[in-house]
Amino acid sequence: MEDIKDQNNTRRDFIKKSVLATAGAYLGSLSFSPKSYANILGANDKVRIGVVGFSDRFKTSLLPAFKASYQELNFDIVAVSDIWKVRREEGQLYLKEQFAHDIKAFRNNEELYDSKSVDAVIISTADFQHALHAIEAVKAGCDAYVEKPFAETMEDNRAALKAIKESKRIIQIGSQRRSGTNYHAAADFIKSGKFGPITMVELTWNVNQPGRWRRPGLVEKMREADTDWKRFLMNRPFEAFDARKHLEYRLFWPYSSGQPGQWMSHQIDTVHWFTGLKHPRSVVANGGIYMWRDGRKNWDTMTAVFDYGPADDLTSGFQVTFASRMHNGDENPKEIYYSNGGELNLNTNMVTPTGGLQLHHAQAMNMQANLLPTQSLAANSVKTVSSANTGGDVTTTAHMRNWMECVRSKKETNAPVEAGYSHSIACIMTNAAARTGEKVVFDEKKQEVMAGNKVFKY
């Protein structure tokens, strides 16, 4: 049997080139030495796209979003990379049917980038791989659409941010709310000061789906000989092949944080966007596996409580709560912002005086009433589709188009790498609180998540 040390060395060979070169601690400065673009595309050149990971998310959501604009903007999908033979062959055949031309299939990303056949990639792989695959892409001179969560550890988060900023490549983090008209209206309203200081934010995401994140049929199909388990693990600790962890990774740490990375990452991103704050001051969390005792390690029920505000002014700020359960719910995520004058509700897309300071309560303290006017956030607002694998999501279509346009114009996308870096901090802090039971804070100088007096890693 191959020695564990040899296995680890083999497994790390490919990512050494990219990850180790960028792994130094990110100390809070975003001013990196710029590098010139290589192979800038002409205005009329076709942009050749490679698919990194032929996943359900890509097939049912990202691909329809891409197809909505690809002909107009002169883009084309020409290649697919997937380490599992079944998905690789399925992807090659499916994409050939969709685009009516041959598609090159690659066993891994090293082969894809060595082929020099793509200008940009769409990355839809396992949660913990996103940041590492983004590093590979920019090191190969490619722009990238990178699914969320951006990173599940601060080591990966810092390395990817540094590599991307130095590369100057065009990156879109898959936080599609940032391309929603109603979310832009909400951001503008809060930033204008008309809402008043935020006092609390309630975020919820509840489902009742026994099969959510389960892939029993695919697990039954997978054989170790047909995939590359070492490449799947990337920089995670070595363990024996496990088809469930390969295909149902969202249920298992350290391949995914589960609810925080999958769902909370979308919602907490709006807090950072609307307020300009980069991360929470502290997080506590509680929960467990209360219903689906199917071998999973990530919780099926949780509540996290965040303290947000300026790091140098603990007398101001607000609380954010995120609650999620997987055993009762209609998958209708709620995002409600509260101020002393009312609420901003991103389910109804309305600002209302609900809960605002009424006159009779104000007069008792010699104060004035404080009630927001009722108004719509956007005349043509569109609700974000909650399910990751639902076709027809208008915001994902807009988000994909924004990335494609920015690949052409070289302008910053709606969800640049900094957005991914920030939501990842919040998710990592939540995961650390859940796994240690500690009140978790963020060390600005070290750019590390601290649980108690220790840096959180695994």
C-alpha positions as CSV (number, residue, x, y, z in Angstrom):
1,M,0.0,0.0,0.0
2,E,1.3,3.5,-0.9
3,D,2.7,5.3,2.1
4,I,0.5,8.2,3.4
5,K,3.3,10.6,3.1
6,D,3.7,9.6,-0.6
7,Q,0.0,10.0,-1.1
8,N,0.0,13.4,0.3
9,N,3.0,14.5,-1.8
10,T,1.3,13.2,-5.0
11,R,-1.9,14.8,-4.1
12,R,-0.3,18.2,-3.6
13,D,1.9,18.2,-6.8
14,F,-0.6,20.1,-9.0
15,I,-1.8,22.7,-6.5
16,K,1.7,23.4,-5.2
17,K,2.3,25.5,-8.3
18,S,-0.5,27.8,-7.6
19,V,-1.5,27.7,-3.9
20,L,2.0,27.7,-2.3
21,A,3.1,30.6,-4.5
22,T,0.3,32.8,-3.0
23,A,-0.1,31.5,0.5
24,G,1.3,34.3,2.6
25,A,-0.9,35.9,5.2
26,Y,-3.1,38.7,3.8
27,L,-2.7,41.6,6.2
28,G,-5.6,43.8,5.2
29,S,-4.1,45.8,2.3
30,L,-5.7,45.4,-1.1
31,S,-2.9,47.3,-2.9
32,F,-1.0,44.6,-4.7
33,S,1.6,45.1,-7.4
34,P,-0.3,45.1,-10.8
35,K,0.7,42.7,-13.6
36,S,-0.1,43.4,-17.2
37,Y,-2.8,41.4,-18.9
38,A,-1.7,38.5,-21.1
39,N,-3.7,37.8,-24.3
40,I,-6.3,40.6,-24.0
41,L,-9.2,39.7,-26.2
42,G,-10.1,41.9,-29.1
43,A,-13.6,43.4,-29.1
44,N,-14.7,41.0,-31.8
45,D,-12.9,37.8,-30.7
46,K,-15.0,34.9,-29.5
47,V,-14.4,34.2,-25.8
48,R,-13.8,30.5,-25.2
49,I,-15.2,29.2,-22.0
50,G,-14.3,26.0,-20.1
51,V,-16.6,24.4,-17.6
52,V,-14.8,23.4,-14.4
53,G,-17.0,20.8,-12.8
54,F,-20.1,19.5,-14.7
55,S,-22.4,19.8,-11.7
56,D,-26.1,20.0,-11.2
57,R,-25.7,23.7,-10.4
58,F,-24.0,24.3,-13.6
59,K,-26.3,22.2,-15.8
60,T,-29.7,23.5,-14.4
61,S,-28.9,27.1,-13.5
62,L,-25.5,28.5,-14.7
63,L,-25.8,27.0,-18.2
64,P,-29.3,28.5,-19.0
65,A,-28.0,31.8,-17.6
66,F,-25.0,31.6,-19.9
67,K,-27.1,30.6,-23.0
68,A,-29.3,33.7,-22.5
69,S,-26.4,36.0,-23.6
70,Y,-23.7,34.0,-25.2
71,Q,-24.5,34.5,-28.8
72,E,-25.1,38.3,-28.5
73,L,-21.8,38.7,-26.6
74,N,-19.9,36.3,-28.8
75,F,-19.0,33.7,-26.1
76,D,-18.9,29.9,-26.6
77,I,-18.3,26.9,-24.4
78,V,-15.6,24.7,-25.8
79,A,-14.3,22.5,-23.0
80,V,-15.3,20.7,-19.8
81,S,-13.0,19.5,-17.0
82,D,-14.2,17.0,-14.5
83,I,-12.2,14.4,-12.5
84,W,-15.1,11.9,-12.5
85,K,-15.3,10.0,-15.8
86,V,-19.1,9.7,-15.6
87,R,-19.7,13.4,-15.2
88,R,-17.0,14.3,-17.7
89,E,-18.5,12.1,-20.4
90,E,-22.0,13.3,-19.6
91,G,-20.9,16.9,-19.8
92,Q,-19.1,16.5,-23.1
93,L,-22.1,14.9,-24.7
94,Y,-24.6,17.3,-23.2
95,L,-22.7,20.4,-24.1
96,K,-22.1,19.1,-27.6
97,E,-25.9,18.8,-28.0
98,Q,-26.4,22.3,-26.6
99,F,-23.9,24.1,-28.7
100,A,-23.9,21.9,-31.9
101,H,-20.1,21.5,-32.0
102,D,-17.4,19.3,-30.5
103,I,-16.5,19.8,-26.9
104,K,-13.0,19.0,-25.5
105,A,-13.1,16.9,-22.3
106,F,-10.2,17.0,-19.8
107,R,-9.5,14.7,-16.9
108,N,-8.4,17.6,-14.7
109,N,-7.8,21.3,-14.7
110,E,-4.0,20.9,-15.3
111,E,-4.8,19.3,-18.6
112,L,-7.4,22.0,-19.4
113,Y,-5.1,24.9,-18.8
114,D,-2.1,23.3,-20.5
115,S,-4.2,22.9,-23.6
116,K,-4.4,26.7,-24.0
117,S,-7.9,26.2,-25.4
118,V,-9.9,28.6,-23.0
119,D,-9.9,32.3,-22.2
120,A,-12.2,32.0,-19.1
121,V,-13.9,29.4,-17.0
122,I,-17.1,28.8,-15.0
123,I,-16.2,27.1,-11.7
124,S,-18.9,25.0,-10.1
125,T,-17.1,22.4,-8.0
126,A,-17.2,21.3,-4.3
127,D,-17.5,24.1,-1.8
128,F,-13.9,23.8,-0.4
129,Q,-12.4,23.8,-3.9
130,H,-13.8,27.1,-5.2
131,A,-11.0,29.3,-3.9
132,L,-8.3,26.8,-5.0
133,H,-9.8,26.4,-8.4
134,A,-10.0,30.2,-8.8
135,I,-6.2,30.4,-8.1
136,E,-5.6,27.8,-10.8
137,A,-7.7,29.8,-13.2
138,V,-6.0,33.2,-12.7
139,K,-2.5,31.6,-12.7
140,A,-3.4,30.2,-16.1
141,G,-4.4,33.7,-17.3
142,C,-8.2,33.0,-17.3
143,D,-11.1,35.1,-16.1
144,A,-13.6,33.1,-13.9
145,Y,-17.1,32.9,-12.7
146,V,-16.7,31.3,-9.3
147,E,-19.6,29.7,-7.4
148,K,-20.0,30.5,-3.7
149,P,-19.0,29.9,-0.9
150,F,-15.7,31.4,-2.1
151,A,-13.6,29.8,0.6
152,E,-14.1,27.5,3.6
153,T,-10.8,28.3,5.4
154,M,-8.9,31.6,5.9
155,E,-5.8,30.0,4.4
156,D,-7.6,29.4,1.1
157,N,-9.4,32.7,1.4
158,R,-6.2,34.8,1.8
159,A,-4.3,32.9,-0.9
160,A,-7.1,33.3,-3.5
161,L,-7.6,37.0,-2.8
162,K,-3.9,37.7,-3.2
163,A,-3.6,35.6,-6.4
164,I,-6.7,37.2,-8.0
165,K,-5.7,40.8,-7.0
166,E,-2.2,40.3,-8.4
167,S,-3.5,38.7,-11.6
168,K,-6.0,41.5,-12.4
169,R,-8.3,38.9,-13.9
170,I,-12.1,39.4,-14.1
171,I,-13.8,37.5,-11.3
172,Q,-17.5,37.2,-10.5
173,I,-18.4,35.5,-7.3
174,G,-21.7,33.6,-7.6
175,S,-23.6,35.8,-5.2
176,Q,-26.4,36.6,-7.7
177,R,-28.3,38.9,-5.3
178,R,-25.8,41.5,-6.3
179,S,-27.3,41.6,-9.8
180,G,-30.9,41.8,-8.6
181,T,-32.8,45.1,-9.2
182,N,-34.6,44.9,-5.9
183,Y,-31.3,44.3,-4.0
184,H,-29.8,47.3,-5.8
185,A,-32.8,49.4,-4.8
186,A,-32.4,48.2,-1.2
187,A,-28.7,49.0,-1.1
188,D,-29.4,52.5,-2.5
189,F,-32.2,53.2,0.0
190,I,-30.1,52.1,3.0
191,K,-26.9,53.9,1.8
192,S,-28.9,57.1,1.2
193,G,-29.6,57.4,5.0
194,K,-33.4,57.3,4.5
195,F,-33.8,54.0,6.3
196,G,-31.9,55.3,9.4
197,P,-29.4,53.2,11.3
198,I,-29.9,49.4,11.0
199,T,-30.8,48.0,14.4
200,M,-31.2,44.3,13.5
201,V,-31.3,42.0,10.5
202,E,-33.2,38.6,10.5
203,L,-32.1,36.0,8.0
204,T,-33.8,32.6,7.6
205,W,-33.6,29.7,5.2
206,N,-35.8,26.7,5.9
207,V,-36.5,23.6,3.8
208,N,-38.2,20.2,4.3
209,Q,-36.3,18.0,1.9
210,P,-34.9,14.7,3.0
211,G,-32.9,14.4,-0.2
212,R,-31.4,17.9,-0.1
213,W,-27.6,17.5,-0.8
214,R,-28.0,13.7,-1.0
215,R,-27.0,11.9,-4.2
216,P,-27.7,8.2,-3.4
217,G,-28.1,7.2,-7.1
218,L,-24.8,8.8,-8.1
219,V,-23.0,7.5,-5.0
220,E,-24.0,4.0,-6.1
221,K,-22.5,4.6,-9.5
222,M,-19.1,6.0,-8.4
223,R,-16.1,3.8,-8.4
224,E,-12.7,5.0,-7.2
225,A,-11.1,3.8,-10.4
226,D,-13.3,6.3,-12.4
227,T,-12.3,9.4,-10.5
228,D,-9.2,11.1,-9.0
229,W,-9.7,11.1,-5.3
230,K,-6.4,12.7,-4.6
231,R,-7.2,15.6,-6.8
232,F,-10.6,15.9,-5.2
233,L,-9.0,16.2,-1.7
234,M,-6.7,19.0,-2.9
235,N,-5.2,20.5,0.3
236,R,-7.6,18.7,2.7
237,P,-6.2,16.0,5.0
238,F,-5.9,12.6,3.4
239,E,-8.5,10.0,4.1
240,A,-9.6,6.8,2.3
241,F,-11.9,7.1,-0.7
242,D,-15.5,7.8,0.2
243,A,-18.1,8.3,-2.6
244,R,-20.5,10.0,-0.2
245,K,-18.0,12.7,0.7
246,H,-17.0,13.1,-3.0
247,L,-20.6,13.6,-4.2
248,E,-22.5,14.6,-1.0
249,Y,-19.7,16.9,0.2
250,R,-22.2,19.5,1.5
251,L,-23.0,17.1,4.4
252,F,-19.4,16.7,5.5
253,W,-16.8,19.0,7.0
254,P,-14.0,19.9,5.9
255,Y,-15.4,19.7,2.4
256,S,-18.3,22.1,3.2
257,S,-19.7,24.0,6.2
258,G,-23.2,23.1,5.0
259,Q,-25.8,25.7,5.9
260,P,-23.5,28.6,6.4
261,G,-21.5,28.1,3.1
262,Q,-24.5,27.1,1.0
263,W,-27.2,29.5,2.2
264,M,-26.0,32.0,4.7
265,S,-23.2,33.1,2.3
266,H,-25.9,34.6,0.0
267,Q,-27.8,36.4,2.7
268,I,-24.9,37.7,4.8
269,D,-23.3,39.1,1.7
270,T,-26.2,41.7,1.5
271,V,-25.3,42.9,5.0
272,H,-21.7,43.6,3.9
273,W,-22.9,45.2,0.6
274,F,-25.6,47.4,2.2
275,T,-23.4,48.6,5.1
276,G,-19.9,48.6,3.8
277,L,-18.8,46.5,6.8
278,K,-16.4,43.7,5.8
279,H,-17.2,41.1,8.5
280,P,-18.9,40.6,11.9
281,R,-17.2,41.6,15.1
282,S,-18.2,38.4,16.7
283,V,-20.4,35.2,16.2
284,V,-21.9,32.6,18.4
285,A,-23.9,29.6,17.1
286,N,-25.9,26.6,18.3
287,G,-27.6,23.7,16.6
288,G,-27.2,20.0,15.8
289,I,-28.4,17.0,13.7
290,Y,-32.0,16.7,15.0
291,M,-33.8,15.0,12.2
292,W,-31.7,13.5,9.3
293,R,-29.4,11.0,11.1
294,D,-28.0,9.6,7.8
295,G,-24.3,9.7,8.6
296,R,-23.9,13.4,7.8
297,K,-21.6,15.5,10.0
298,N,-22.9,19.0,9.2
299,W,-25.9,20.2,11.1
300,D,-29.5,20.1,9.9
301,T,-30.6,22.8,12.3
302,M,-28.8,25.9,13.4
303,T,-29.0,29.5,14.6
304,A,-26.1,31.9,14.5
305,V,-26.0,35.4,16.1
306,F,-23.7,38.1,14.8
307,D,-22.5,41.4,16.2
308,Y,-21.8,43.9,13.5
309,G,-20.4,47.4,13.7
310,P,-17.2,49.5,13.6
311,A,-14.3,47.7,15.2
312,D,-13.3,50.9,17.0
313,D,-16.7,51.8,18.3
314,L,-18.4,49.1,20.3
315,T,-21.2,51.5,21.3
316,S,-22.7,51.4,17.9
317,G,-23.7,48.6,15.6
318,F,-26.5,46.0,15.2
319,Q,-27.3,42.3,15.5
320,V,-27.8,39.8,12.7
321,T,-29.4,36.4,13.2
322,F,-29.3,33.5,10.8
323,A,-31.6,30.5,11.4
324,S,-31.9,27.5,9.2
325,R,-33.7,24.1,9.5
326,M,-33.9,21.3,7.0
327,H,-36.9,19.4,8.4
328,N,-39.7,22.0,8.2
329,G,-39.9,24.8,5.7
330,D,-41.0,25.9,2.3
331,E,-37.7,27.2,1.0
332,N,-38.8,30.8,1.1
333,P,-35.7,32.6,2.5
334,K,-36.4,35.7,4.5
335,E,-34.2,38.8,4.7
336,I,-35.7,41.6,6.8
337,Y,-33.8,44.7,7.9
338,Y,-35.0,46.7,10.9
339,S,-34.6,50.3,11.9
340,N,-36.3,52.4,14.5
341,G,-38.6,53.7,11.8
342,G,-39.8,50.4,10.3
343,E,-38.5,47.6,8.2
344,L,-37.1,46.8,4.8
345,N,-38.4,43.4,3.6
346,L,-36.7,41.6,0.7
347,N,-39.5,39.1,0.4
348,T,-42.2,41.6,-0.2
349,N,-39.7,44.1,-1.7
350,M,-41.3,46.8,0.4
351,V,-40.2,49.4,2.9
352,T,-42.9,49.9,5.5
353,P,-43.4,51.6,8.9
354,T,-44.0,48.2,10.5
355,G,-42.7,48.3,14.0
356,G,-41.6,51.9,13.8
357,L,-41.7,54.3,16.7
358,Q,-45.4,55.4,17.1
359,L,-46.4,58.8,18.3
360,H,-48.0,57.7,21.6
361,H,-44.8,55.8,22.6
362,A,-42.5,58.7,21.5
363,Q,-44.4,61.4,23.4
364,A,-44.0,59.5,26.7
365,M,-40.3,60.2,26.3
366,N,-40.6,63.6,24.8
367,M,-39.6,62.3,21.4
368,Q,-41.0,62.6,17.9
369,A,-42.6,59.7,16.1
370,N,-40.3,57.9,13.6
371,L,-42.2,56.1,10.9
372,L,-40.9,55.3,7.4
373,P,-43.1,55.9,4.4
374,T,-44.5,52.8,2.6
375,Q,-42.7,52.4,-0.7
376,S,-41.7,49.7,-3.2
377,L,-38.0,48.9,-3.5
378,A,-38.1,48.7,-7.3
379,A,-40.8,49.1,-9.9
380,N,-39.7,46.0,-11.7
381,S,-38.2,44.0,-8.8
382,V,-37.7,40.3,-9.2
383,K,-37.5,37.9,-6.3
384,T,-34.4,35.8,-6.2
385,V,-35.1,32.1,-6.8
386,S,-34.0,30.3,-3.7
387,S,-33.2,26.9,-5.0
388,A,-29.7,26.6,-6.4
389,N,-30.9,24.2,-9.1
390,T,-33.9,25.9,-10.5
391,G,-34.0,27.2,-14.0
392,G,-35.4,30.6,-14.9
393,D,-33.6,32.5,-12.2
394,V,-33.6,36.0,-13.5
395,T,-31.0,37.3,-11.1
396,T,-28.5,34.5,-12.0
397,T,-29.1,35.3,-15.7
398,A,-28.3,39.0,-15.0
399,H,-25.3,38.0,-12.9
400,M,-23.8,35.8,-15.5
401,R,-24.4,38.5,-18.2
402,N,-22.7,41.1,-15.9
403,W,-19.6,38.8,-15.7
404,M,-19.6,38.3,-19.5
405,E,-19.8,42.0,-20.1
406,C,-17.0,42.7,-17.7
407,V,-14.8,40.1,-19.4
408,R,-15.3,42.2,-22.5
409,S,-14.9,45.7,-20.9
410,K,-12.4,44.8,-18.1
411,K,-14.6,46.6,-15.6
412,E,-15.2,45.3,-12.1
413,T,-18.1,42.9,-11.7
414,N,-21.1,43.3,-9.4
415,A,-19.6,40.7,-7.1
416,P,-15.8,41.1,-7.1
417,V,-13.4,38.9,-5.2
418,E,-13.6,41.2,-2.1
419,A,-17.3,40.3,-1.8
420,G,-16.3,36.6,-1.7
421,Y,-13.5,37.2,0.7
422,S,-15.9,39.0,3.1
423,H,-18.8,36.5,3.0
424,S,-16.2,33.7,3.5
425,I,-15.0,35.4,6.7
426,A,-18.5,35.4,8.1
427,C,-19.1,31.8,7.1
428,I,-15.8,30.6,8.5
429,M,-16.5,32.4,11.8
430,T,-19.9,30.8,11.9
431,N,-18.5,27.3,11.3
432,A,-15.8,27.9,13.9
433,A,-18.5,28.9,16.5
434,A,-20.6,25.9,15.6
435,R,-17.7,23.5,15.9
436,T,-16.0,24.9,19.0
437,G,-18.8,26.3,21.0
438,E,-16.8,29.5,21.5
439,K,-17.6,33.1,20.9
440,V,-15.6,33.7,17.7
441,V,-13.9,37.0,16.7
442,F,-11.8,38.1,13.8
443,D,-8.2,39.2,14.1
444,E,-7.8,42.1,11.6
445,K,-4.0,42.2,11.8
446,K,-3.5,38.5,11.1
447,Q,-6.7,38.1,9.0
448,E,-7.5,35.0,11.1
449,V,-10.7,33.6,12.7
450,M,-10.1,33.2,16.4
451,A,-12.1,30.7,18.5
452,G,-11.1,31.4,22.1
453,N,-7.4,32.2,21.9
454,K,-6.8,29.8,19.0
455,V,-6.7,30.2,15.2
456,F,-9.6,28.1,13.7
457,K,-8.4,25.8,10.9
458,Y,-10.3,22.5,11.0
